[in-house]
């Protein structure tokens, strides 16, 4: 026989817990003449059996039901399903913590966070020690802060010999420029890259041009191209972030952004760049959009990861109207503009893959090329000429 303190020591429970067990009828102490309760070996074993049942996730009440009658199999099935769900959730938690410590893949996590909280995601990345340029690239390219450095080294290796970093053509740059309803005198080009569009803007207008990019190597190539073309005098290269442009309101009568606004988000670009325009100024913005409602699952799945904010043409134009612009004109880039970008990139990929067979960056580029070859036409770039309303 055991006094309650002895029983508590045997089973590792408190005196209060055992008194509760007795109140629920799970054990039966025998009160002695001196007022003490004594418990039998049967009570001890019953408590230990309860503890084993509780280890399976059963509540005390459910344990009592199992002790007093046949096992309730539907109840156990329900408990098993709940435990499986909890284990899966715990495993996800463990995988995330391991990945944050550099012991796993963070790509899916970054993608999910960026879908629901893109601005907070960017701020958080910068708090982890990435500067804004690195954080933006991580959001859109590597999507894994543990592998970012190697990913970007491989990515830049693919593009370092290419002048064009996105779809486009001289013909369509000139076509868009011809739709601007006034003769520009002060142009801001956002995301100028190596300067293919900059050269057209400089040669086909007499405007002063401020060409902004956050990649120094691209600006170096831009300067070289402008000097070779004798156009450097009217172009000022500026290394700056498109999210924090260092210019006074009303500084420009034309802002030019070919394929760059998606990096910060088109809606944000429409809002943040508008004050930089003079009244009646034009924003020429190109963006990847859906061109049809009949879309393949493969294309939708790809862009759900790579450009989750991708919209239809009508939605983008409606966003521009809501942001204080009048749509002057818009048109889609031609097949030739896409070939200008992807054919040299495809050749460069074939050159590098034997040397870098395990490169995640090259695999992502190859996947993007495959989507372009199969599904271009379901999506495309739209050149939009937008006039700032008063």
N, C-alpha and C positions, 0 to 999 in steps of 0.2 A: 504494500500500500504506500501511496505517496501523499505527502501534504502538498498543497497547491504550489508552494514555492519550489518544492522538489520536482514536481511535474513540469513546471515552467522551465526549470533548468534543463531537464531532459529533452524537451521539444523545442527550446529556443524561442518561446513566446513569453509575453508578459503576463503577470497575474490578472490584469484587466482583460486581456484577450481570452484567457481561459474562463474567467467568470462569464464573459459574453457567450463563449461556446456552451457553457452550462445553461445559460438562460435560453439559448436556442434549442436545447435538448440534445446537443451533440455528445456530451459527456454527462455522467451522473455522479456527483460527489456524495459521499455519505457523511452527514454531519455527526460528529461525536458529542459526547456529553460535555466535553470541555469547550465546545463551539467550533473546533477545527473541522475542516472538510478533509476527507481522505479519498484518494482516487485509486482505482485498481489498475492492474496491468492491461486490462481490456480497454480502459479509458486512454492509457498511454498509446496503445497500438491504434486506437480509433483516431486519435489526433494525428498520428504519423501518416495514416492512410489519407486523411483529409488533406494533409500537406502535399502528399504526392498527387492527389487529384487537382489541387489548386495549381500545381506546377503545369498542368495541362490547360490552364486558362479559365478554369471553372470558378464561379463565385461560391461563396460559402453556402448560400442557399441551394445552389445546384449540386454542390458536394453532398449536402444532406439528402437531396433527392436520390442521388446515386447510391448512398449508403442504405437508404430505407427501401429501395425497390430496384428492379432491373435497370440497367443503364439506358438512358434515353438517347438512342442513336441519332435521331434528327438533331437533338441539342448538340451532341458531340460533333456532328458534321458542320453545324453552324459555327461552332467554336473553332474548328479546324480551318474553315474558310476565312474567318476573321484573323486567325493567326498568320495564315498565308499572306493575307493582305498587309498585315503589320510587318511581316518579315520582308516583303517586297519593298515597302516604304523605308524600312531601316536599311536595306541594301542600297537603295537609291541615295539615302543620306550618307551612308558610308562611302559610296562611290564618289559623291560630290566632294566630301571632305578630303578623300585621297587625291582627287584630281586637283583641288585647290592647293594641295601640298606638293603637286608635281608628280603624282603617282598614277595619273590616268588622263583620259581624254576629256577636255572641257568644251569641245565644239558644240555639242547639242545643248549644253547648259547656256552658253553664251547666246546661241540662236534663240532659245526660248525666252531669255531675259530681254533680249533686244526687241522681240516682238511685243512684249507687254509694257516695257519701261525703257525705251531707247535713250532718253535724256539721262535718266538716273544711271543707266548702264554706263554711259560715257563718263559721267562724273565719277562713278565708282572706279572705273579703270584708271582714271587719272590719279585717284587717291592711292592706287596700287603702285604708282611710280612711273606710269607711262605718260609721256607728254601728249599733247592733243593730237599731233600728227600720228603718233604711234597708236593711240587709242582708237582713232577713226579707222586706221588701217586694220587694227585688230577686229573691230566690229564688222568690217565689210570683207576682209580677206582671210586672215589666219583663223580667227574665231577661237583661238586657244592661246591664252596668255603664256602657258608653259612652253609652247612650241613656236611662239611668235617670231623670235629672232631668226631662227633657221628658215622658217617659212618665208619671211620677207626677203632674206638673202637669196633664196631660190627664185622667188617671184621677180625680184629686180634683175636677176641674171637672165630671166626669160625676156624682159622688156628692154634691157639696157642697149641693145643694138637696134631697136625698133623706134622709128620716129613717131609713129602713130600709136597712141595708147587707147584708142577707142574708135568705133565706127565713124566714118565721115568722108567727105570728099571736097575738093576745091569747088566743084560745081555746085554742091548744095550749100556750102558756106556762102558762096556768091548769090545763090538763089534767095537764101534767107536775108542777106544784106540788102538785096534789091527790094524786099518787101517792107523795109523800114521806111515809114512815110515822111521822114525828114532827112536832111543831110547832117550826119552826126559830126560834132566837133570835139566831144570829150567822151571817150569810150573806156569802160572798165571791163576787162576780160577776166572772168573768174574761173580758175582751173585751166590755165592756158597750156599746161603740159610743155611739150617741146616746141610749141609755137606754130603749128601748121595753120590754124585759123588766124593766129595773130598776124602772120605774114600777109594773108588775104586782106584783113582789115586795114593793115598799114598801106598796102599797095593800091587798094581800091577806094580809100578815103584820104582826106587831108587832116583827119582828126588826130589829136594827141591821144595816146593809148597807154593805159596802165594795165600791165599784164601780171596777174597774181597767181602764184602757185606756192605750195608749201614744200616742194621737192627741189632742193638746190641744183641737183644734177640736170633736171629738166630746164630750169632757168638758164643754166650755163649753155645748154644746147640751143635754147631760144635766142640768146644773145649772139651766138655764133651764126645762126641762120640769118638773123636780121642784118648782121654786119656784112655777110656775103651778098645779101640782096640790096645793100645800101639803104636800109630802112630803119636803122637803129636810132636815129636822132629823135624820132617822134614816139618812141616806145620806151616806157620806163618799167623794167621788171621789178616786181616786189615780192619778196618771200614773206608770206603771211597766211594766216588761217582764214578760210572763207566764212567761218562762223564768227569772226571778230575782225571785220575789215576796218583798217585805220583811216577812214576817209570821212570828210564832213558831209552832212546832208546836202542833197541837191548838187553834188559834185559832177554828175555825169548825165548826158542826155541819151546814152545807150549803154546798157549792161549786156555783155555777151557771155553765155555759159553753155558751152556745148558738152553735154554728158557729164556734168560735174555736180549739179544740185542734189542728186540722189545721196551723195555722201553725207550731207548734213540733214537731208530730208527736204523734199520739194516744198511742202507747206511752210516750213521754217524759212527756206530761201526766199519764197515769195514775200513773206512778211518782213524779214530782216533786211533784204536788199532794196525794198521799195523806197525807204527814206533817202537812199543815196541818189535816186533819180530826180531830175528836174521835173516840174509839172509837164505832163505830156510826153515824158521820156519813155523809151522803149526798153523792155527786158526781152531779150531773145534767149529762151531757155529750151534746151532739148532734154528729153527724158524718155526712158524705156517705158512703153505702155503696151497693154493688150490691144490688139487690133480686131479681135473677134471674140464672140461669146462661145464659140465652138473650139474648145482648147483640149489638148491631150493631157492625160493625167501626168505623164512624165514631165511635160513642160511646166505644169502647175506646181508639181512637187519640187522641181528644181528651183523655180523662182520663189516659192514659199520659203526656201532656205536662203537664197542668194539676194533676193530683193522683196522682202515681205510687204513693202508698201507699194508695190507695183499696182497701177490702176489702169482703167480704161481711158481712152482719149477723152471721152465726154466728162469723166470724173475729174481729170486733171484740168480741163478747161473751166469746169464749174468751180473748182478750187481757186483758180486764177481770178475769176470774176468776183468770188466772195472775198478775195484778198485785196480788192481795189484796183483791178486791171480790166481793161477792155481788150478782148481778143481781136487782134488785127488780122492775123492769118495763121495758118498752120499747115504742115504737110509732113509726110513720112519720108524717112531716108530711103534711098534706092538700094537695090541689091548690090550695086557697084560700091556703094559706101561701106557696106558690111564686108565685102570681099577685100577692100583696101586694108581693112584691119585684120581679118581672120586668116587670109592666105599667108601673109608674112609671119603671123604668129604661129600658124600651123607648121610652117617650115622651120621656124626657130625651135619649136617643141620637138620636132623630129631630130634636130641637131643635138639637143640637150639630153633627151631621155636615155640614150645609152650610157651617158656619164652619170646620170642622177635617177636611176630606176626606182628608187624608193621615195622620191620627193613628193610630199603632200601637195605642195604648190603646183607642181607640174601635173599631178593627177587631177586637181581641181580645174586647171586650164583645159586639159583634155576633155573633161566632162562638159565644160562650157562650150567647147567647139562642137562636140557631138550634138548638143541641144540646138545650136545654131544651124548645123547641117540638116537636121531633121525637121525643125519646127519654126524656122524663121518664116514670117507671114502670119503666124498666130500672134506674134509680138513684133515690135519694132521700135525704132526711135522716132519721136515726133518733134519736129522743130516748131516752136510756138513763138510768135511775135505778139507781145503783150504791152499795151499802152497804159501807163499810169494815169488813173482817173483823178480828177481834182477832188 
